[in-house]
Each structure stands twice: as structure tokens, then as C-alpha cells.
Amino acid sequence: MANSSENTSENRSAAAEPGPLELLSTARARLTELTGMEAESVSSFVKREDGWLLEVEVLEVPRIPATTSLLGTYEVTLDARGELTGYRRIHRYERGRADHR
């Protein structure tokens, strides 16, 4: 049976690591702040040893009709605490077109 000091340190450790929903929300907000463009959705996220790797869909050029708007897929890296450590665009496409990657 674990003593109370072990339980307390485990709780602190668990509290220091944000959950997936918090990570995704924070990553979208930070990317929007940095680029000035709307981060519409997170299309993938993977936990790695050093943090997280996400792919975020960003509205780059809004157009009418919306199916002709340009979007970009951005690779976003987060450290273990969920802080954004880098990003780069890896793909650009029209909203109404099928993915040709």
C-alpha cells in the first residue's frame, strides 16, 4: 500500500501533465496567436518521448464560396508540459478538393 507522500507526489505529477483536450485547445490557441490565422481543427496528435506531435488544419485564405478557401496543414510540436516548441506548414490545399498527398 502506498503511503500518503507517494500518493501526493503522484497526484502532483499527474496534475503537471495536461490532458489531451487541454493540449489540443492550447495548441490551437497558440498557433492562432502566432500566425494570425484561424486554427480550425486538429487532424492528428501523437504522444512522443519528448512531448506531442500534432497536425492542425488552419484557414489561410478565406474565400466565397467556402469550398474554394485555402487551408494549410501545420505540424505542431509541444513539450511534455504542453508548451508549443515549434510549427511548420506541411501541406496546403483548397477546402473542396480531395487530399492528394
N, C-alpha and C positions, 0 to 999 in steps of 0.2 A: 504494500500500500504506500502511495506517495505521500510525503509529508506536505504541510501547507506551504513551505517555502518553495518546494519544487513546483507545486501547482501554480503559485503566484508567478514564478518566472516563466512557466509555460504560457500562462494567460497573457503576460506582457509580450512575449514573443509572437503569439498569435495575433494580438492586437496591433503589433507593429507592421504586420503584413496585411495590406488591403485585400479585400475580396475581389473576385473578378468583375462584378458590377461597378464597384468603385474605381477599379483600374481603368475600365473601358470609358467610363464617364469622364474621368480626369484626363485621360489621353486625348479624347475628342476635344475637350475644352482647351487644353494646352495647344494642340495643333491649330485650332481655330484662332487662338490668340497670336500664335507665331506667324501664321500665313495670311491672316485676314480673310480666309475663305471658310465656308461652312463645311464642317466635317459631318457628313450625312449618316454614315453607319460604319460599324466595324465588321469587316467581312471575315476576318480570322484572327485568332490570338493563340499563342503557344508559350507555355512556361519553359524557360531555359535555366541553366545553372546560374547565370548572372542576372536574370530578370525575366522580361517578357518581350516577345516579338509580335507586333500587331500589323494588320493591313487595314487601312482606313480609307473609305471612299469619300472623296472631297469634291464638292461642287466648285469647279474652277471658273466656268463661263456660263452663267445662266442665260437661256435663250427661250424665245417663244416660237413654236411650241416647245414644251419642256423636253420632249423626246430628242431634240437637237442640242440640248445643253451638253457642255463638255465636263466630264468628270475625270479625276485622277485617282489612282490607287497609290497610297503612300505607305511605305514600310516605316513603322514607328518602333523605336526601341525604348524600353523602360528598364530602370534598375529594379532591384528586388523590393525596394520601398514604393515603387510605382512612379518615380520621378522620370520625366521624359529626358532621355540622354541623346536622342538623335532622330532624324527623319529624312526620307528621300522619296521622291516620286519614282515609281517603278513602272507605271503604265498610265496612258491617257486614252480616253475613248468617248464617243458620243453615247448618251444615255440610251437611245433607242436601238443601238447596234448590239449584235451578239458578240460575246467575248471571243477574240481571235488569238489569244495568247498561246 
